[in-house]
Amino acid sequence: MHNKISTWLYRISSSYLAIISTVIFMLFLILVMPDQTAQAALYSAEAGAPDTTVFYSVDNLLHMAESYGEQGRQAYIHARFTFDLAFPLVYTFFLAVCTSWMLDRLRLSGNNWRLLNLLPLAAMVFDFLENSCTAIVMAAYPHGRPLAAQLAVIFTPMKWLFVAAAFVLLVVASLLISIRSIRERKNH
């Protein structure tokens, strides 16, 4: 299954789609992100937010839920199922297309290397899992949902690990393409 998804990403990824995904990603960061960040600051106050924290404990998550208050928890849940459904799709589209396009240009040998284009999809899956678990905790507060809270504590660092790895891969692939291009120019 993962080979089929990876192959499909390589097949659809073109310079045209890489440009479109980059423009959408940049527009989202410029037009949508500032407003969402400001709204999150209103309900999270000094408590922080689980989705912007790499490591936190179940107690930290419950403290956040308490600190947000009823309206803050409702705003948090609403954001998880509106903005935080869209943003993972946007960054995954950008990362998956651009990474696939660049890795394809590098002509990597061996299927295992080519499967690196799936890193953005793993990030998105863990992001959605984190959002679901934290929303369950917020909705159930003050009645605990220990399993959801314990899973959120695991899913959040996994999300950040895969997001970081996907961006690092994109940068490394860009550098390798640049180096290859410079070498080819010197040889000609």
Residue, then its C-alpha position, 0 to 999 in steps of 0.5 A: m500500500h505504501n509503495k502505491i501511495s509513494t509511486w502515485l505521489y511521484r507520478i503527480s508531482s511536477s514543477y507546476l504542482a510544486i509551485i502551486s503547493t508552495v503558493i498555497f502554503m505561503l498564502f496560508l501562512i501569511l493570511v490564515m496563520p496570524d489570525q489563528t495564532a491570535q485566537a489561540a493566544l486568547y483562550s490558551a493565555e499563559a497555559g500554552a497549547p498541546d499542539t504547539t508544545v513538543f513534550y508535555s505530560v498528561d498533567n500538563l494537558l489537564h492543566m491546559a484544559e482547566s486554564y482554558g475555561e469552558q469557552g476556551r475549551q470550546a474554541y480549542i475544539h472548534a479550531r481542531f476541527t476547522f483550522d487544524l483540519a486544513f493546515p495539516l492538509v496544506y503543509t502535507f500537500f506542499l511537503a509531499v509534492c515538493t519532496s516527491w518532485m525533488l527526490d525524483r530529480l535526484r534519481l535515487s536508487g532503491n525503493n527504500w530511499r524513494l519511500l522518504n516522500l511519505l514522511p509528510l503523510a506520517a506527519m499529517v496522520f500523527d497531527f490528526l491523531e493528536n488533534s482528535c485526542t486533545a479535543i476528546v480531553m478538552a470535551a470531556y473535562p473535568h471528567g478525564r479521558p486517560l487513554a486519550a490524554q496518554l495517546a496525545v502525549i505520544f502523538t504530539p512528539m511523533k507529529w513534530l518528529f515527522v514534521a521536522a524530518a519532512f522539512v529537513l528532507l526537503v532542505v537536504a534534497s534542495l541542497l543536493i539538487s543545487i550541488r548536482s546542478i553546480r557540478e553539471r555546469k562545471n563539467h559543461 
